[in-house]
Amino acid sequence: MPEVQGPPQPSSPGVPGRLSSAGSCFWVAVLDGNVVGIVAARAHEEDNTLELLRMSVDSRFRGKGIAKALGRKVLEFAVVHNYSAVVLGTTAVKVAAHKLYESLGFRHMGASDHYVLPGMTLSLAERLFFQVRYHRYRLQLREE
Ligand SMILES: CC(C)(COP(=O)(O)OP(=O)(O)OC[C@H]1O[C@@H](n2cnc3c(N)ncnc32)[C@H](O)[C@@H]1OP(=O)(O)O)[C@@H](O)C(=O)NCCC(=O)NCCS
């Protein structure tokens, strides 16, 4: 089983880009010195939730519990930092992502067919032939 690693001080700034605010974090799963999986978390201070994002496991290492270990790390981080819930959105078509989040305890909160991916123009052709379903999940940790 790989080791899940985060930065030395998980709640401090230091991860570049959109995840550099306090309360956000990024973890990698490392096996034999190689990164085989990633996950990130971003804080939403306005409703005290933590968003799980960028979950991905190297296709050669799937089905071994790596995503579950990464997901648990995010949940652990949320509990330690007193977030009220962990939320996520996904456009994943394959069943694996949905099963993963359900197995971690997330509840499916609904789906929307009107999601616009970055770069989409919403032309007639796109609206007719390219619909993306966006699913929202939530794991409530405590009542606010
Ligand atoms: C989704 C993904 C992260 C799962 O990674 P993984 O390391 O293979 O998942 P795990 O081995 O930890 O499995 C965790 C749970 O997911 C489910 N699962 C994983 N692969 C599955 C598959 N092929 N079919 C059905 N369920 C699957 C199982 O419920 C499993 O729990 P269980 O072992 O208790 O039954 C991986 O397939 C992936 O990177 N996919 C492409 C990127 C992606 O879709 N990311 C999610 C975007 S929101």
The ligand as an SDF file (V2000), in Angstrom:
LIG
                    3D

 48 50  0  0  0  0  0  0  0  0999 V2000
  -12.0970    6.9900   -9.5230 C   0  0  0  0  0  0  0  0  0  0  0  0
  -10.6600    6.5840   -9.1680 C   0  0  0  0  0  0  0  0  0  0  0  0
   -9.9780    7.7810   -8.4900 C   0  0  0  0  0  0  0  0  0  0  0  0
  -10.7130    5.3780   -8.2100 C   0  0  0  0  0  0  0  0  0  0  0  0
   -9.3690    5.0850   -7.8090 O   0  0  0  0  0  0  0  0  0  0  0  0
   -8.9570    3.6350   -7.1910 P   0  0  0  0  0  0  0  0  0  0  0  0
   -7.6860    3.7970   -6.4690 O   0  0  0  0  0  0  0  0  0  0  0  0
   -9.0120    2.6270   -8.2580 O   0  0  0  0  0  0  0  0  0  0  0  0
  -10.1650    3.3780   -6.1670 O   0  0  0  0  0  0  0  0  0  0  0  0
  -10.0810    2.4100   -4.9080 P   0  0  0  0  0  0  0  0  0  0  0  0
   -9.3210    1.1760   -5.2730 O   0  0  0  0  0  0  0  0  0  0  0  0
   -9.6190    3.1680   -3.7170 O   0  0  0  0  0  0  0  0  0  0  0  0
  -11.5950    1.9970   -4.7240 O   0  0  0  0  0  0  0  0  0  0  0  0
  -12.4260    2.7020   -3.8110 C   0  0  0  0  0  0  0  0  0  0  0  0
  -13.8920    2.3540   -4.0880 C   0  0  0  0  0  0  0  0  0  0  0  0
  -14.2540    2.8030   -5.3850 O   0  0  0  0  0  0  0  0  0  0  0  0
  -15.0900    1.8350   -6.0100 C   0  0  0  0  0  0  0  0  0  0  0  0
  -14.4620    1.4380   -7.2800 N   0  0  0  0  0  0  0  0  0  0  0  0
  -13.1700    1.6330   -7.6570 C   0  0  0  0  0  0  0  0  0  0  0  0
  -12.9830    1.1930   -8.9110 N   0  0  0  0  0  0  0  0  0  0  0  0
  -14.1720    0.7230   -9.3270 C   0  0  0  0  0  0  0  0  0  0  0  0
  -14.6400    0.1430  -10.5560 C   0  0  0  0  0  0  0  0  0  0  0  0
  -13.8220   -0.0210  -11.6030 N   0  0  0  0  0  0  0  0  0  0  0  0
  -15.9330   -0.2210  -10.6140 N   0  0  0  0  0  0  0  0  0  0  0  0
  -16.7720   -0.0420   -9.5780 C   0  0  0  0  0  0  0  0  0  0  0  0
  -16.4040    0.4980   -8.4040 N   0  0  0  0  0  0  0  0  0  0  0  0
  -15.1220    0.8630   -8.2840 C   0  0  0  0  0  0  0  0  0  0  0  0
  -15.2980    0.7210   -5.0420 C   0  0  0  0  0  0  0  0  0  0  0  0
  -16.5440    0.9640   -4.3940 O   0  0  0  0  0  0  0  0  0  0  0  0
  -14.1800    0.8670   -4.0620 C   0  0  0  0  0  0  0  0  0  0  0  0
  -14.5800    0.5950   -2.7450 O   0  0  0  0  0  0  0  0  0  0  0  0
  -14.5350   -0.9080   -2.1550 P   0  0  0  0  0  0  0  0  0  0  0  0
  -13.1510   -1.4070   -2.4220 O   0  0  0  0  0  0  0  0  0  0  0  0
  -14.8190   -0.7030   -0.7070 O   0  0  0  0  0  0  0  0  0  0  0  0
  -15.5710   -1.6470   -2.8890 O   0  0  0  0  0  0  0  0  0  0  0  0
   -9.8530    6.1590  -10.4320 C   0  0  0  0  0  0  0  0  0  0  0  0
  -10.6040    5.2040  -11.1430 O   0  0  0  0  0  0  0  0  0  0  0  0
   -9.4970    7.3170  -11.3670 C   0  0  0  0  0  0  0  0  0  0  0  0
   -8.4640    7.9920  -11.1810 O   0  0  0  0  0  0  0  0  0  0  0  0
  -10.3370    7.5690  -12.3730 N   0  0  0  0  0  0  0  0  0  0  0  0
  -10.0920    8.6490  -13.3430 C   0  0  0  0  0  0  0  0  0  0  0  0
  -10.2150   10.0160  -12.7180 C   0  0  0  0  0  0  0  0  0  0  0  0
  -11.5410   10.2210  -12.0600 C   0  0  0  0  0  0  0  0  0  0  0  0
  -12.6180    9.8170  -12.5370 O   0  0  0  0  0  0  0  0  0  0  0  0
  -11.4680   10.9000  -10.9010 N   0  0  0  0  0  0  0  0  0  0  0  0
  -12.6240   11.2770  -10.1500 C   0  0  0  0  0  0  0  0  0  0  0  0
  -13.0570   12.6050  -10.6260 C   0  0  0  0  0  0  0  0  0  0  0  0
  -14.2520   13.2730   -9.5350 S   0  0  0  0  0  0  0  0  0  0  0  0
  1  2  1  0
  2  3  1  0
  2  4  1  0
  2 36  1  0
  4  5  1  0
  5  6  1  0
  6  7  2  0
  6  8  1  0
  6  9  1  0
  9 10  1  0
 10 11  2  0
 10 12  1  0
 10 13  1  0
 13 14  1  0
 14 15  1  0
 15 16  1  0
 15 30  1  0
 16 17  1  0
 17 18  1  0
 17 28  1  0
 18 19  1  0
 18 27  1  0
 19 20  2  0
 20 21  1  0
 21 22  1  0
 21 27  2  0
 22 23  1  0
 22 24  2  0
 24 25  1  0
 25 26  2  0
 26 27  1  0
 28 29  1  0
 28 30  1  0
 30 31  1  0
 31 32  1  0
 32 33  2  0
 32 34  1  0
 32 35  1  0
 36 37  1  0
 36 38  1  0
 38 39  2  0
 38 40  1  0
 40 41  1  0
 41 42  1  0
 42 43  1  0
 43 44  2  0
 43 45  1  0
 45 46  1  0
 46 47  1  0
 47 48  1  0
M  END
$$$$
